[in-house]
Every structure is written in C-alpha cells, then in structure tokens.
Amino acid sequence: MPQIFRIGSYIVYFWSNENDPLEPVHVHIAEGRASANATKVWLTSSGKTLLCNNNSQIAKRELRKIMRIIEANSKEIIDKWYSQFGELRFYC
C-alpha cells in the first residue's frame, strides 16, 4: 500500500487495487498499519474532504484533525494519486 504520510500513530495511504473502474480520489486511514477495512476519506475537486466511512473507529476529534491535515496537503495527495493510478476522478 503506497503510504502518503503519517500523522502521529496513523498512516494515510492508497490501497493498491482501487477497483476497475477506478474509484474517485480518496485516502485510507489506519492506526499502525494498512488495513483492507480502514477509514476512507474522499477528496473533492476543490481539495476538501468528505468522510466515506470510519471503519477504523477513529475518535471524532482526532478524525477532524486528520481530515484538516489531509485538506492542507490535498494537492500533494492528488498529484500522488495521478502518479499512482494515471487518472483523476472526484466524488464531487
């Protein structure tokens, strides 16, 4: 799983196999190591985040902080997504 960065004990990453057709730009968040059933956050075309699910059961306050950091780094994430998957589509 391509790790994008760490935020404390959490990793923010892409899942290598993002389905066919490719899902819109998003990241997964898990504590410790990558997991197939981790929290998923969509990135919008404006760089904002939308929570898809919180399967990792991250505390709300911590999740809000992580999502703000993801938004602050959205351009880098989108660039890495394009490098990894070769196309961009957004949830909204």
C-alpha positions as CSV (number, residue, x, y, z in Angstrom):
1,M,0.0,0.0,0.0
2,P,1.5,3.3,-1.0
3,Q,1.9,5.3,2.2
4,I,1.4,9.1,1.7
5,F,2.3,10.2,5.1
6,R,2.0,9.6,8.9
7,I,0.0,11.7,11.3
8,G,1.0,10.5,14.8
9,S,0.2,6.8,15.0
10,Y,-2.0,7.0,11.9
11,I,-0.9,6.3,8.3
12,V,-2.6,7.8,5.4
13,Y,-2.3,5.7,2.2
14,F,-3.8,4.5,-1.0
15,W,-4.9,0.9,-1.5
16,S,-3.0,-0.6,-4.4
17,N,-6.1,-2.1,-6.1
18,E,-8.7,0.7,-6.2
19,N,-11.2,-1.3,-8.4
20,D,-12.0,-1.2,-12.1
21,P,-13.3,1.3,-13.0
22,L,-11.0,3.4,-10.7
23,E,-12.8,4.9,-7.7
24,P,-12.7,8.7,-7.2
25,V,-9.7,10.2,-5.4
26,H,-9.6,9.1,-1.8
27,V,-7.3,8.0,1.0
28,H,-7.5,5.4,3.7
29,I,-6.5,6.0,7.3
30,A,-5.5,3.3,9.8
31,E,-3.7,3.2,13.1
32,G,-0.4,1.4,13.0
33,R,-0.5,-0.4,9.6
34,A,-2.6,-0.6,6.4
35,S,-5.8,-2.5,6.6
36,A,-8.3,-3.5,4.0
37,N,-11.2,-2.2,6.1
38,A,-9.8,1.2,7.2
39,T,-11.4,4.6,7.4
40,K,-12.0,6.1,3.9
41,V,-12.0,9.8,3.1
42,W,-12.9,11.2,-0.4
43,L,-11.1,14.3,-1.7
44,T,-13.2,16.8,-3.7
45,S,-12.0,18.7,-6.8
46,S,-11.6,21.8,-4.5
47,G,-9.4,19.9,-2.1
48,K,-11.9,19.4,0.7
49,T,-12.6,16.1,2.4
50,L,-15.7,14.0,2.8
51,L,-15.9,11.1,5.2
52,C,-17.0,7.9,3.3
53,N,-16.7,5.7,6.4
54,N,-15.0,5.5,9.7
55,N,-14.3,1.7,9.8
56,S,-11.1,2.3,11.8
57,Q,-13.3,3.9,14.5
58,I,-11.1,6.9,14.9
59,A,-12.3,9.3,17.6
60,K,-14.3,12.2,16.1
61,R,-11.9,14.9,17.4
62,E,-8.9,13.0,16.1
63,L,-10.6,12.3,12.7
64,R,-11.4,16.0,12.3
65,K,-7.8,16.9,12.9
66,I,-6.6,14.3,10.4
67,M,-9.1,15.4,7.8
68,R,-7.8,19.0,8.2
69,I,-4.2,17.8,7.6
70,I,-5.4,15.9,4.5
71,E,-7.1,19.0,3.2
72,A,-3.9,21.1,3.8
73,N,-2.0,18.5,1.7
74,S,-4.7,17.8,-0.9
75,K,-2.6,19.0,-3.9
76,E,0.3,16.6,-2.9
77,I,-2.2,13.8,-2.4
78,I,-3.9,14.4,-5.8
79,D,-0.5,14.5,-7.5
80,K,0.5,11.2,-5.9
81,W,-2.9,9.7,-6.9
82,Y,-2.3,10.7,-10.5
83,S,1.3,9.3,-10.4
84,Q,0.0,6.0,-8.9
85,F,-3.2,5.5,-11.0
86,G,-2.7,7.6,-14.1
87,E,-6.2,9.3,-13.9
88,L,-8.2,11.6,-11.8
89,R,-11.9,11.5,-10.9
90,F,-13.5,13.2,-8.0
91,Y,-16.5,12.3,-5.8
92,C,-17.7,15.9,-6.3
